[in-house]
Amino acid sequence: MKLDRQNKLILLTSSIIIAIGAIVFGILWATIGTMSLFLGWLLGSLIGVAGFFLIVIQTNNLNPNVGKPLIWGMGAFFIRFILYGAGLLLAALLTKYVEPEIFNIFAVFGGYIPPRLSIYIVTFVSGKTKLSFNKPIETEVKEIIQEEESNESMD
């Protein structure tokens, strides 16, 4: 899987947000003794980053010019939601049946947010919102694909 510059920026931004959250929850763990917040954040962050990679796979395989099967793109979509659900289910079941609490379910959910937040931040900062509301979506998508093909042929 090849990551372009924007995806690398998103991963870097996600890593920074995850590290800040880990420091905050680590301090809470050291002072209050709430290990479940720290471990929940780490579990949610790992699943969130895995979900981001599945988004990259999904978008790469949904491009009709790539020639790869469309089923991989659709499969990545379903795997991503199964992964999100499994993380929340694991946290919920361990919270209910295991003492002391291992994963805080709210921290797991919060750990899903950094990759999405990073996507919004990088898109906003780079100013690369390519779609406009003045053209039909089909025309916009064709122009974006042609632009990407011309950029790849220059490389």
Chimera marker file (.cmm) of the C-alpha trace (Angstrom):
<marker_set name="trace">
<marker id="1" x="0.000" y="0.000" z="0.000" r="1" g="1" b="0" radius="0.5"/>
<marker id="2" x="1.455" y="3.311" z="-1.105" r="1" g="1" b="0" radius="0.5"/>
<marker id="3" x="0.744" y="6.401" z="0.975" r="1" g="1" b="0" radius="0.5"/>
<marker id="4" x="0.797" y="9.785" z="-0.689" r="1" g="1" b="0" radius="0.5"/>
<marker id="5" x="1.978" y="12.993" z="0.975" r="1" g="1" b="0" radius="0.5"/>
<marker id="6" x="-1.453" y="13.899" z="2.334" r="1" g="1" b="0" radius="0.5"/>
<marker id="7" x="-1.958" y="10.470" z="3.938" r="1" g="1" b="0" radius="0.5"/>
<marker id="8" x="1.488" y="10.700" z="5.544" r="1" g="1" b="0" radius="0.5"/>
<marker id="9" x="0.536" y="14.113" z="6.950" r="1" g="1" b="0" radius="0.5"/>
<marker id="10" x="-2.685" y="12.636" z="8.308" r="1" g="1" b="0" radius="0.5"/>
<marker id="11" x="-0.738" y="9.835" z="10.014" r="1" g="1" b="0" radius="0.5"/>
<marker id="12" x="1.726" y="12.325" z="11.490" r="1" g="1" b="0" radius="0.5"/>
<marker id="13" x="-1.091" y="14.523" z="12.796" r="1" g="1" b="0" radius="0.5"/>
<marker id="14" x="-2.876" y="11.464" z="14.206" r="1" g="1" b="0" radius="0.5"/>
<marker id="15" x="0.321" y="10.362" z="15.935" r="1" g="1" b="0" radius="0.5"/>
<marker id="16" x="0.701" y="13.757" z="17.578" r="1" g="1" b="0" radius="0.5"/>
<marker id="17" x="-2.916" y="13.781" z="18.792" r="1" g="1" b="0" radius="0.5"/>
<marker id="18" x="-2.613" y="10.181" z="20.035" r="1" g="1" b="0" radius="0.5"/>
<marker id="19" x="0.638" y="10.977" z="21.856" r="1" g="1" b="0" radius="0.5"/>
<marker id="20" x="-0.938" y="14.017" z="23.555" r="1" g="1" b="0" radius="0.5"/>
<marker id="21" x="-3.894" y="11.887" z="24.635" r="1" g="1" b="0" radius="0.5"/>
<marker id="22" x="-1.591" y="9.135" z="25.895" r="1" g="1" b="0" radius="0.5"/>
<marker id="23" x="0.374" y="11.669" z="27.951" r="1" g="1" b="0" radius="0.5"/>
<marker id="24" x="-2.822" y="13.112" z="29.455" r="1" g="1" b="0" radius="0.5"/>
<marker id="25" x="-4.264" y="9.684" z="30.269" r="1" g="1" b="0" radius="0.5"/>
<marker id="26" x="-0.851" y="8.493" z="31.495" r="1" g="1" b="0" radius="0.5"/>
<marker id="27" x="-0.749" y="11.405" z="33.939" r="1" g="1" b="0" radius="0.5"/>
<marker id="28" x="-4.285" y="10.533" z="35.078" r="1" g="1" b="0" radius="0.5"/>
<marker id="29" x="-3.195" y="6.918" z="35.527" r="1" g="1" b="0" radius="0.5"/>
<marker id="30" x="-0.202" y="7.971" z="37.615" r="1" g="1" b="0" radius="0.5"/>
<marker id="31" x="-2.152" y="10.415" z="39.795" r="1" g="1" b="0" radius="0.5"/>
<marker id="32" x="-5.637" y="8.935" z="40.112" r="1" g="1" b="0" radius="0.5"/>
<marker id="33" x="-4.927" y="5.310" z="39.228" r="1" g="1" b="0" radius="0.5"/>
<marker id="34" x="-7.346" y="5.060" z="36.305" r="1" g="1" b="0" radius="0.5"/>
<marker id="35" x="-5.487" y="2.624" z="34.083" r="1" g="1" b="0" radius="0.5"/>
<marker id="36" x="-8.656" y="1.908" z="32.094" r="1" g="1" b="0" radius="0.5"/>
<marker id="37" x="-8.664" y="5.376" z="30.518" r="1" g="1" b="0" radius="0.5"/>
<marker id="38" x="-5.076" y="4.971" z="29.310" r="1" g="1" b="0" radius="0.5"/>
<marker id="39" x="-5.573" y="1.436" z="27.974" r="1" g="1" b="0" radius="0.5"/>
<marker id="40" x="-8.916" y="2.359" z="26.410" r="1" g="1" b="0" radius="0.5"/>
<marker id="41" x="-7.294" y="5.301" z="24.629" r="1" g="1" b="0" radius="0.5"/>
<marker id="42" x="-4.508" y="3.055" z="23.312" r="1" g="1" b="0" radius="0.5"/>
<marker id="43" x="-6.952" y="0.384" z="22.104" r="1" g="1" b="0" radius="0.5"/>
<marker id="44" x="-9.182" y="2.964" z="20.441" r="1" g="1" b="0" radius="0.5"/>
<marker id="45" x="-6.192" y="4.686" z="18.840" r="1" g="1" b="0" radius="0.5"/>
<marker id="46" x="-4.846" y="1.430" z="17.413" r="1" g="1" b="0" radius="0.5"/>
<marker id="47" x="-8.249" y="0.577" z="15.991" r="1" g="1" b="0" radius="0.5"/>
<marker id="48" x="-8.651" y="4.148" z="14.689" r="1" g="1" b="0" radius="0.5"/>
<marker id="49" x="-5.325" y="4.001" z="12.825" r="1" g="1" b="0" radius="0.5"/>
<marker id="50" x="-6.184" y="0.551" z="11.449" r="1" g="1" b="0" radius="0.5"/>
<marker id="51" x="-9.493" y="2.036" z="10.310" r="1" g="1" b="0" radius="0.5"/>
<marker id="52" x="-7.601" y="4.835" z="8.551" r="1" g="1" b="0" radius="0.5"/>
<marker id="53" x="-5.496" y="2.287" z="6.666" r="1" g="1" b="0" radius="0.5"/>
<marker id="54" x="-8.700" y="0.503" z="5.670" r="1" g="1" b="0" radius="0.5"/>
<marker id="55" x="-10.048" y="3.828" z="4.369" r="1" g="1" b="0" radius="0.5"/>
<marker id="56" x="-6.896" y="4.192" z="2.251" r="1" g="1" b="0" radius="0.5"/>
<marker id="57" x="-7.327" y="0.646" z="0.907" r="1" g="1" b="0" radius="0.5"/>
<marker id="58" x="-10.997" y="1.334" z="0.251" r="1" g="1" b="0" radius="0.5"/>
<marker id="59" x="-10.380" y="4.527" z="-1.713" r="1" g="1" b="0" radius="0.5"/>
<marker id="60" x="-7.503" y="3.013" z="-3.689" r="1" g="1" b="0" radius="0.5"/>
<marker id="61" x="-9.621" y="0.036" z="-4.720" r="1" g="1" b="0" radius="0.5"/>
<marker id="62" x="-12.754" y="2.014" z="-5.555" r="1" g="1" b="0" radius="0.5"/>
<marker id="63" x="-10.945" y="3.929" z="-8.304" r="1" g="1" b="0" radius="0.5"/>
<marker id="64" x="-12.266" y="2.439" z="-11.570" r="1" g="1" b="0" radius="0.5"/>
<marker id="65" x="-8.978" y="3.110" z="-13.394" r="1" g="1" b="0" radius="0.5"/>
<marker id="66" x="-6.865" y="1.020" z="-11.040" r="1" g="1" b="0" radius="0.5"/>
<marker id="67" x="-8.247" y="-2.261" z="-12.365" r="1" g="1" b="0" radius="0.5"/>
<marker id="68" x="-8.351" y="-3.978" z="-8.980" r="1" g="1" b="0" radius="0.5"/>
<marker id="69" x="-11.513" y="-5.748" z="-7.935" r="1" g="1" b="0" radius="0.5"/>
<marker id="70" x="-14.192" y="-3.552" z="-6.450" r="1" g="1" b="0" radius="0.5"/>
<marker id="71" x="-14.848" y="-6.200" z="-3.811" r="1" g="1" b="0" radius="0.5"/>
<marker id="72" x="-11.663" y="-5.216" z="-1.894" r="1" g="1" b="0" radius="0.5"/>
<marker id="73" x="-12.925" y="-1.667" z="-1.565" r="1" g="1" b="0" radius="0.5"/>
<marker id="74" x="-16.318" y="-2.765" z="-0.323" r="1" g="1" b="0" radius="0.5"/>
<marker id="75" x="-14.723" y="-5.381" z="1.936" r="1" g="1" b="0" radius="0.5"/>
<marker id="76" x="-12.539" y="-2.739" z="3.578" r="1" g="1" b="0" radius="0.5"/>
<marker id="77" x="-15.687" y="-0.746" z="4.368" r="1" g="1" b="0" radius="0.5"/>
<marker id="78" x="-17.303" y="-3.671" z="6.201" r="1" g="1" b="0" radius="0.5"/>
<marker id="79" x="-14.086" y="-4.747" z="7.920" r="1" g="1" b="0" radius="0.5"/>
<marker id="80" x="-13.670" y="-1.208" z="9.250" r="1" g="1" b="0" radius="0.5"/>
<marker id="81" x="-17.085" y="-1.181" z="10.890" r="1" g="1" b="0" radius="0.5"/>
<marker id="82" x="-16.632" y="-4.704" z="12.253" r="1" g="1" b="0" radius="0.5"/>
<marker id="83" x="-13.335" y="-3.543" z="13.742" r="1" g="1" b="0" radius="0.5"/>
<marker id="84" x="-14.966" y="-0.492" z="15.365" r="1" g="1" b="0" radius="0.5"/>
<marker id="85" x="-17.781" y="-2.625" z="16.751" r="1" g="1" b="0" radius="0.5"/>
<marker id="86" x="-15.389" y="-5.297" z="18.027" r="1" g="1" b="0" radius="0.5"/>
<marker id="87" x="-13.373" y="-2.696" z="19.939" r="1" g="1" b="0" radius="0.5"/>
<marker id="88" x="-16.448" y="-1.263" z="21.623" r="1" g="1" b="0" radius="0.5"/>
<marker id="89" x="-17.871" y="-4.734" z="22.299" r="1" g="1" b="0" radius="0.5"/>
<marker id="90" x="-14.579" y="-5.892" z="23.829" r="1" g="1" b="0" radius="0.5"/>
<marker id="91" x="-14.482" y="-2.836" z="26.091" r="1" g="1" b="0" radius="0.5"/>
<marker id="92" x="-18.122" y="-3.270" z="27.100" r="1" g="1" b="0" radius="0.5"/>
<marker id="93" x="-17.789" y="-6.980" z="27.867" r="1" g="1" b="0" radius="0.5"/>
<marker id="94" x="-14.579" y="-6.558" z="29.831" r="1" g="1" b="0" radius="0.5"/>
<marker id="95" x="-16.123" y="-3.675" z="31.766" r="1" g="1" b="0" radius="0.5"/>
<marker id="96" x="-19.136" y="-5.781" z="32.684" r="1" g="1" b="0" radius="0.5"/>
<marker id="97" x="-17.451" y="-9.088" z="33.506" r="1" g="1" b="0" radius="0.5"/>
<marker id="98" x="-13.901" y="-8.282" z="34.646" r="1" g="1" b="0" radius="0.5"/>
<marker id="99" x="-12.774" y="-6.427" z="37.752" r="1" g="1" b="0" radius="0.5"/>
<marker id="100" x="-10.912" y="-4.078" z="37.739" r="1" g="1" b="0" radius="0.5"/>
<marker id="101" x="-12.013" y="-2.285" z="34.595" r="1" g="1" b="0" radius="0.5"/>
<marker id="102" x="-9.451" y="-2.813" z="31.806" r="1" g="1" b="0" radius="0.5"/>
<marker id="103" x="-10.743" y="-0.647" z="28.956" r="1" g="1" b="0" radius="0.5"/>
<marker id="104" x="-12.926" y="2.390" z="29.493" r="1" g="1" b="0" radius="0.5"/>
<marker id="105" x="-15.523" y="2.269" z="26.712" r="1" g="1" b="0" radius="0.5"/>
<marker id="106" x="-15.608" y="6.061" z="26.385" r="1" g="1" b="0" radius="0.5"/>
<marker id="107" x="-11.823" y="6.211" z="26.044" r="1" g="1" b="0" radius="0.5"/>
<marker id="108" x="-11.991" y="3.512" z="23.352" r="1" g="1" b="0" radius="0.5"/>
<marker id="109" x="-14.555" y="5.568" z="21.476" r="1" g="1" b="0" radius="0.5"/>
<marker id="110" x="-12.433" y="8.679" z="21.978" r="1" g="1" b="0" radius="0.5"/>
<marker id="111" x="-9.456" y="6.831" z="20.523" r="1" g="1" b="0" radius="0.5"/>
<marker id="112" x="-11.359" y="6.406" z="17.252" r="1" g="1" b="0" radius="0.5"/>
<marker id="113" x="-11.456" y="10.198" z="16.775" r="1" g="1" b="0" radius="0.5"/>
<marker id="114" x="-7.793" y="11.253" z="16.128" r="1" g="1" b="0" radius="0.5"/>
<marker id="115" x="-7.529" y="9.862" z="12.558" r="1" g="1" b="0" radius="0.5"/>
<marker id="116" x="-10.818" y="11.488" z="11.567" r="1" g="1" b="0" radius="0.5"/>
<marker id="117" x="-9.861" y="14.742" z="13.239" r="1" g="1" b="0" radius="0.5"/>
<marker id="118" x="-6.518" y="14.594" z="11.431" r="1" g="1" b="0" radius="0.5"/>
<marker id="119" x="-8.259" y="14.151" z="8.085" r="1" g="1" b="0" radius="0.5"/>
<marker id="120" x="-10.287" y="17.299" z="8.742" r="1" g="1" b="0" radius="0.5"/>
<marker id="121" x="-7.261" y="19.280" z="9.962" r="1" g="1" b="0" radius="0.5"/>
<marker id="122" x="-4.987" y="18.321" z="7.051" r="1" g="1" b="0" radius="0.5"/>
<marker id="123" x="-7.720" y="18.949" z="4.486" r="1" g="1" b="0" radius="0.5"/>
<marker id="124" x="-8.525" y="22.343" z="5.997" r="1" g="1" b="0" radius="0.5"/>
<marker id="125" x="-4.903" y="23.453" z="6.347" r="1" g="1" b="0" radius="0.5"/>
<marker id="126" x="-3.851" y="22.281" z="2.885" r="1" g="1" b="0" radius="0.5"/>
<marker id="127" x="-6.918" y="23.901" z="1.298" r="1" g="1" b="0" radius="0.5"/>
<marker id="128" x="-7.387" y="20.957" z="-1.028" r="1" g="1" b="0" radius="0.5"/>
<marker id="129" x="-11.123" y="20.680" z="-0.994" r="1" g="1" b="0" radius="0.5"/>
<marker id="130" x="-11.384" y="19.731" z="-4.655" r="1" g="1" b="0" radius="0.5"/>
<marker id="131" x="-15.132" y="19.432" z="-5.011" r="1" g="1" b="0" radius="0.5"/>
<marker id="132" x="-17.204" y="22.480" z="-5.747" r="1" g="1" b="0" radius="0.5"/>
<marker id="133" x="-20.971" y="22.812" z="-5.678" r="1" g="1" b="0" radius="0.5"/>
<marker id="134" x="-21.192" y="24.432" z="-9.101" r="1" g="1" b="0" radius="0.5"/>
<marker id="135" x="-20.426" y="21.323" z="-11.197" r="1" g="1" b="0" radius="0.5"/>
<marker id="136" x="-22.059" y="17.912" z="-11.309" r="1" g="1" b="0" radius="0.5"/>
<marker id="137" x="-20.241" y="15.360" z="-9.178" r="1" g="1" b="0" radius="0.5"/>
<marker id="138" x="-19.446" y="13.121" z="-12.169" r="1" g="1" b="0" radius="0.5"/>
<marker id="139" x="-17.552" y="15.956" z="-13.864" r="1" g="1" b="0" radius="0.5"/>
<marker id="140" x="-15.628" y="16.730" z="-10.674" r="1" g="1" b="0" radius="0.5"/>
<marker id="141" x="-14.635" y="13.084" z="-10.149" r="1" g="1" b="0" radius="0.5"/>
<marker id="142" x="-13.445" y="12.739" z="-13.764" r="1" g="1" b="0" radius="0.5"/>
<marker id="143" x="-11.357" y="15.911" z="-13.426" r="1" g="1" b="0" radius="0.5"/>
<marker id="144" x="-9.801" y="14.695" z="-10.183" r="1" g="1" b="0" radius="0.5"/>
<marker id="145" x="-8.926" y="11.309" z="-11.715" r="1" g="1" b="0" radius="0.5"/>
<marker id="146" x="-7.398" y="12.991" z="-14.777" r="1" g="1" b="0" radius="0.5"/>
<marker id="147" x="-5.402" y="15.344" z="-12.556" r="1" g="1" b="0" radius="0.5"/>
<marker id="148" x="-4.068" y="12.426" z="-10.486" r="1" g="1" b="0" radius="0.5"/>
<marker id="149" x="-3.144" y="10.484" z="-13.642" r="1" g="1" b="0" radius="0.5"/>
<marker id="150" x="-1.274" y="13.462" z="-15.047" r="1" g="1" b="0" radius="0.5"/>
<marker id="151" x="0.565" y="13.919" z="-11.703" r="1" g="1" b="0" radius="0.5"/>
<marker id="152" x="1.539" y="10.226" z="-11.672" r="1" g="1" b="0" radius="0.5"/>
<marker id="153" x="2.794" y="10.375" z="-15.275" r="1" g="1" b="0" radius="0.5"/>
<marker id="154" x="5.003" y="13.347" z="-14.343" r="1" g="1" b="0" radius="0.5"/>
<marker id="155" x="6.544" y="11.405" z="-11.452" r="1" g="1" b="0" radius="0.5"/>
<link id1="1" id2="2" r="1" g="1" b="0" radius="0.2"/>
<link id1="2" id2="3" r="1" g="1" b="0" radius="0.2"/>
<link id1="3" id2="4" r="1" g="1" b="0" radius="0.2"/>
<link id1="4" id2="5" r="1" g="1" b="0" radius="0.2"/>
<link id1="5" id2="6" r="1" g="1" b="0" radius="0.2"/>
<link id1="6" id2="7" r="1" g="1" b="0" radius="0.2"/>
<link id1="7" id2="8" r="1" g="1" b="0" radius="0.2"/>
<link id1="8" id2="9" r="1" g="1" b="0" radius="0.2"/>
<link id1="9" id2="10" r="1" g="1" b="0" radius="0.2"/>
<link id1="10" id2="11" r="1" g="1" b="0" radius="0.2"/>
<link id1="11" id2="12" r="1" g="1" b="0" radius="0.2"/>
<link id1="12" id2="13" r="1" g="1" b="0" radius="0.2"/>
<link id1="13" id2="14" r="1" g="1" b="0" radius="0.2"/>
<link id1="14" id2="15" r="1" g="1" b="0" radius="0.2"/>
<link id1="15" id2="16" r="1" g="1" b="0" radius="0.2"/>
<link id1="16" id2="17" r="1" g="1" b="0" radius="0.2"/>
<link id1="17" id2="18" r="1" g="1" b="0" radius="0.2"/>
<link id1="18" id2="19" r="1" g="1" b="0" radius="0.2"/>
<link id1="19" id2="20" r="1" g="1" b="0" radius="0.2"/>
<link id1="20" id2="21" r="1" g="1" b="0" radius="0.2"/>
<link id1="21" id2="22" r="1" g="1" b="0" radius="0.2"/>
<link id1="22" id2="23" r="1" g="1" b="0" radius="0.2"/>
<link id1="23" id2="24" r="1" g="1" b="0" radius="0.2"/>
<link id1="24" id2="25" r="1" g="1" b="0" radius="0.2"/>
<link id1="25" id2="26" r="1" g="1" b="0" radius="0.2"/>
<link id1="26" id2="27" r="1" g="1" b="0" radius="0.2"/>
<link id1="27" id2="28" r="1" g="1" b="0" radius="0.2"/>
<link id1="28" id2="29" r="1" g="1" b="0" radius="0.2"/>
<link id1="29" id2="30" r="1" g="1" b="0" radius="0.2"/>
<link id1="30" id2="31" r="1" g="1" b="0" radius="0.2"/>
<link id1="31" id2="32" r="1" g="1" b="0" radius="0.2"/>
<link id1="32" id2="33" r="1" g="1" b="0" radius="0.2"/>
<link id1="33" id2="34" r="1" g="1" b="0" radius="0.2"/>
<link id1="34" id2="35" r="1" g="1" b="0" radius="0.2"/>
<link id1="35" id2="36" r="1" g="1" b="0" radius="0.2"/>
<link id1="36" id2="37" r="1" g="1" b="0" radius="0.2"/>
<link id1="37" id2="38" r="1" g="1" b="0" radius="0.2"/>
<link id1="38" id2="39" r="1" g="1" b="0" radius="0.2"/>
<link id1="39" id2="40" r="1" g="1" b="0" radius="0.2"/>
<link id1="40" id2="41" r="1" g="1" b="0" radius="0.2"/>
<link id1="41" id2="42" r="1" g="1" b="0" radius="0.2"/>
<link id1="42" id2="43" r="1" g="1" b="0" radius="0.2"/>
<link id1="43" id2="44" r="1" g="1" b="0" radius="0.2"/>
<link id1="44" id2="45" r="1" g="1" b="0" radius="0.2"/>
<link id1="45" id2="46" r="1" g="1" b="0" radius="0.2"/>
<link id1="46" id2="47" r="1" g="1" b="0" radius="0.2"/>
<link id1="47" id2="48" r="1" g="1" b="0" radius="0.2"/>
<link id1="48" id2="49" r="1" g="1" b="0" radius="0.2"/>
<link id1="49" id2="50" r="1" g="1" b="0" radius="0.2"/>
<link id1="50" id2="51" r="1" g="1" b="0" radius="0.2"/>
<link id1="51" id2="52" r="1" g="1" b="0" radius="0.2"/>
<link id1="52" id2="53" r="1" g="1" b="0" radius="0.2"/>
<link id1="53" id2="54" r="1" g="1" b="0" radius="0.2"/>
<link id1="54" id2="55" r="1" g="1" b="0" radius="0.2"/>
<link id1="55" id2="56" r="1" g="1" b="0" radius="0.2"/>
<link id1="56" id2="57" r="1" g="1" b="0" radius="0.2"/>
<link id1="57" id2="58" r="1" g="1" b="0" radius="0.2"/>
<link id1="58" id2="59" r="1" g="1" b="0" radius="0.2"/>
<link id1="59" id2="60" r="1" g="1" b="0" radius="0.2"/>
<link id1="60" id2="61" r="1" g="1" b="0" radius="0.2"/>
<link id1="61" id2="62" r="1" g="1" b="0" radius="0.2"/>
<link id1="62" id2="63" r="1" g="1" b="0" radius="0.2"/>
<link id1="63" id2="64" r="1" g="1" b="0" radius="0.2"/>
<link id1="64" id2="65" r="1" g="1" b="0" radius="0.2"/>
<link id1="65" id2="66" r="1" g="1" b="0" radius="0.2"/>
<link id1="66" id2="67" r="1" g="1" b="0" radius="0.2"/>
<link id1="67" id2="68" r="1" g="1" b="0" radius="0.2"/>
<link id1="68" id2="69" r="1" g="1" b="0" radius="0.2"/>
<link id1="69" id2="70" r="1" g="1" b="0" radius="0.2"/>
<link id1="70" id2="71" r="1" g="1" b="0" radius="0.2"/>
<link id1="71" id2="72" r="1" g="1" b="0" radius="0.2"/>
<link id1="72" id2="73" r="1" g="1" b="0" radius="0.2"/>
<link id1="73" id2="74" r="1" g="1" b="0" radius="0.2"/>
<link id1="74" id2="75" r="1" g="1" b="0" radius="0.2"/>
<link id1="75" id2="76" r="1" g="1" b="0" radius="0.2"/>
<link id1="76" id2="77" r="1" g="1" b="0" radius="0.2"/>
<link id1="77" id2="78" r="1" g="1" b="0" radius="0.2"/>
<link id1="78" id2="79" r="1" g="1" b="0" radius="0.2"/>
<link id1="79" id2="80" r="1" g="1" b="0" radius="0.2"/>
<link id1="80" id2="81" r="1" g="1" b="0" radius="0.2"/>
<link id1="81" id2="82" r="1" g="1" b="0" radius="0.2"/>
<link id1="82" id2="83" r="1" g="1" b="0" radius="0.2"/>
<link id1="83" id2="84" r="1" g="1" b="0" radius="0.2"/>
<link id1="84" id2="85" r="1" g="1" b="0" radius="0.2"/>
<link id1="85" id2="86" r="1" g="1" b="0" radius="0.2"/>
<link id1="86" id2="87" r="1" g="1" b="0" radius="0.2"/>
<link id1="87" id2="88" r="1" g="1" b="0" radius="0.2"/>
<link id1="88" id2="89" r="1" g="1" b="0" radius="0.2"/>
<link id1="89" id2="90" r="1" g="1" b="0" radius="0.2"/>
<link id1="90" id2="91" r="1" g="1" b="0" radius="0.2"/>
<link id1="91" id2="92" r="1" g="1" b="0" radius="0.2"/>
<link id1="92" id2="93" r="1" g="1" b="0" radius="0.2"/>
<link id1="93" id2="94" r="1" g="1" b="0" radius="0.2"/>
<link id1="94" id2="95" r="1" g="1" b="0" radius="0.2"/>
<link id1="95" id2="96" r="1" g="1" b="0" radius="0.2"/>
<link id1="96" id2="97" r="1" g="1" b="0" radius="0.2"/>
<link id1="97" id2="98" r="1" g="1" b="0" radius="0.2"/>
<link id1="98" id2="99" r="1" g="1" b="0" radius="0.2"/>
<link id1="99" id2="100" r="1" g="1" b="0" radius="0.2"/>
<link id1="100" id2="101" r="1" g="1" b="0" radius="0.2"/>
<link id1="101" id2="102" r="1" g="1" b="0" radius="0.2"/>
<link id1="102" id2="103" r="1" g="1" b="0" radius="0.2"/>
<link id1="103" id2="104" r="1" g="1" b="0" radius="0.2"/>
<link id1="104" id2="105" r="1" g="1" b="0" radius="0.2"/>
<link id1="105" id2="106" r="1" g="1" b="0" radius="0.2"/>
<link id1="106" id2="107" r="1" g="1" b="0" radius="0.2"/>
<link id1="107" id2="108" r="1" g="1" b="0" radius="0.2"/>
<link id1="108" id2="109" r="1" g="1" b="0" radius="0.2"/>
<link id1="109" id2="110" r="1" g="1" b="0" radius="0.2"/>
<link id1="110" id2="111" r="1" g="1" b="0" radius="0.2"/>
<link id1="111" id2="112" r="1" g="1" b="0" radius="0.2"/>
<link id1="112" id2="113" r="1" g="1" b="0" radius="0.2"/>
<link id1="113" id2="114" r="1" g="1" b="0" radius="0.2"/>
<link id1="114" id2="115" r="1" g="1" b="0" radius="0.2"/>
<link id1="115" id2="116" r="1" g="1" b="0" radius="0.2"/>
<link id1="116" id2="117" r="1" g="1" b="0" radius="0.2"/>
<link id1="117" id2="118" r="1" g="1" b="0" radius="0.2"/>
<link id1="118" id2="119" r="1" g="1" b="0" radius="0.2"/>
<link id1="119" id2="120" r="1" g="1" b="0" radius="0.2"/>
<link id1="120" id2="121" r="1" g="1" b="0" radius="0.2"/>
<link id1="121" id2="122" r="1" g="1" b="0" radius="0.2"/>
<link id1="122" id2="123" r="1" g="1" b="0" radius="0.2"/>
<link id1="123" id2="124" r="1" g="1" b="0" radius="0.2"/>
<link id1="124" id2="125" r="1" g="1" b="0" radius="0.2"/>
<link id1="125" id2="126" r="1" g="1" b="0" radius="0.2"/>
<link id1="126" id2="127" r="1" g="1" b="0" radius="0.2"/>
<link id1="127" id2="128" r="1" g="1" b="0" radius="0.2"/>
<link id1="128" id2="129" r="1" g="1" b="0" radius="0.2"/>
<link id1="129" id2="130" r="1" g="1" b="0" radius="0.2"/>
<link id1="130" id2="131" r="1" g="1" b="0" radius="0.2"/>
<link id1="131" id2="132" r="1" g="1" b="0" radius="0.2"/>
<link id1="132" id2="133" r="1" g="1" b="0" radius="0.2"/>
<link id1="133" id2="134" r="1" g="1" b="0" radius="0.2"/>
<link id1="134" id2="135" r="1" g="1" b="0" radius="0.2"/>
<link id1="135" id2="136" r="1" g="1" b="0" radius="0.2"/>
<link id1="136" id2="137" r="1" g="1" b="0" radius="0.2"/>
<link id1="137" id2="138" r="1" g="1" b="0" radius="0.2"/>
<link id1="138" id2="139" r="1" g="1" b="0" radius="0.2"/>
<link id1="139" id2="140" r="1" g="1" b="0" radius="0.2"/>
<link id1="140" id2="141" r="1" g="1" b="0" radius="0.2"/>
<link id1="141" id2="142" r="1" g="1" b="0" radius="0.2"/>
<link id1="142" id2="143" r="1" g="1" b="0" radius="0.2"/>
<link id1="143" id2="144" r="1" g="1" b="0" radius="0.2"/>
<link id1="144" id2="145" r="1" g="1" b="0" radius="0.2"/>
<link id1="145" id2="146" r="1" g="1" b="0" radius="0.2"/>
<link id1="146" id2="147" r="1" g="1" b="0" radius="0.2"/>
<link id1="147" id2="148" r="1" g="1" b="0" radius="0.2"/>
<link id1="148" id2="149" r="1" g="1" b="0" radius="0.2"/>
<link id1="149" id2="150" r="1" g="1" b="0" radius="0.2"/>
<link id1="150" id2="151" r="1" g="1" b="0" radius="0.2"/>
<link id1="151" id2="152" r="1" g="1" b="0" radius="0.2"/>
<link id1="152" id2="153" r="1" g="1" b="0" radius="0.2"/>
<link id1="153" id2="154" r="1" g="1" b="0" radius="0.2"/>
<link id1="154" id2="155" r="1" g="1" b="0" radius="0.2"/>
</marker_set>
